Amino acid sequence: MHEAYQPIIDDGRGRFPEDLRVKAPRGARAAIAAAAQLKHTTHSEYVRQALLRCLEADGVKLRRGTVEVT
């Protein structure tokens, strides 16, 4: 499990308190579903992991709710 997923304060909103909505290209839902199935995970978990990998590749780390730019 990725370190960034540990909540700082348990305020009753669960482990993932922030909603994120994005506009995506046509077919993105199907592509995410296919990728998640290949990885044997949920759609949401696949997107969370992909987002963290991409941020880190761009030099931005998210750890326990704080952002570190490297």
C-alpha positions in Angstrom: 0.0 0.0 0.0 1.3 3.5 -0.9 2.4 5.6 2.0 0.3 8.6 0.8 -2.9 6.8 1.6 -2.5 7.0 5.4 -5.0 9.5 6.7 -3.6 12.3 8.9 -6.8 12.8 10.8 -9.7 10.4 10.9 -12.6 12.8 10.5 -15.1 10.2 9.4 -14.6 10.7 5.6 -12.5 7.5 5.3 -9.1 7.0 3.8 -9.7 9.0 0.6 -11.5 12.2 1.7 -10.9 14.2 -1.5 -13.1 13.8 -4.6 -11.5 14.5 -7.9 -13.4 14.9 -11.1 -11.7 15.3 -14.5 -12.8 15.5 -18.1 -11.4 12.5 -20.0 -11.1 11.4 -23.6 -13.9 9.2 -25.0 -13.2 5.6 -24.1 -11.3 6.4 -20.9 -13.8 4.6 -18.6 -13.4 1.4 -20.7 -9.6 1.7 -20.8 -9.5 2.2 -17.0 -11.8 -0.8 -16.5 -9.6 -3.0 -18.8 -6.4 -1.9 -17.0 -7.9 -2.4 -13.6 -9.1 -5.9 -14.6 -5.5 -6.7 -15.8 -4.1 -5.6 -12.5 -6.9 -7.4 -10.5 -8.0 -4.2 -8.7 -10.8 -1.8 -8.6 -11.2 1.1 -11.1 -10.7 3.6 -8.3 -7.5 1.9 -7.0 -6.1 1.7 -10.4 -6.6 5.4 -11.0 -5.2 6.3 -7.6 -2.0 4.3 -8.2 -1.7 5.6 -11.8 -2.0 9.2 -10.6 0.7 8.7 -7.9 3.0 7.0 -10.4 2.6 9.9 -12.8 3.1 12.6 -10.2 6.3 10.9 -9.0 7.5 10.6 -12.6 7.0 14.3 -12.9 9.0 15.0 -9.7 6.0 15.6 -7.3 5.5 13.3 -4.3 2.4 13.2 -2.3 3.0 11.8 1.2 0.4 11.9 4.0 -1.4 14.9 2.5 1.7 16.9 1.9 3.3 17.7 -1.5 7.0 17.6 -2.1 8.5 18.8 -5.3 11.8 17.3 -6.2 
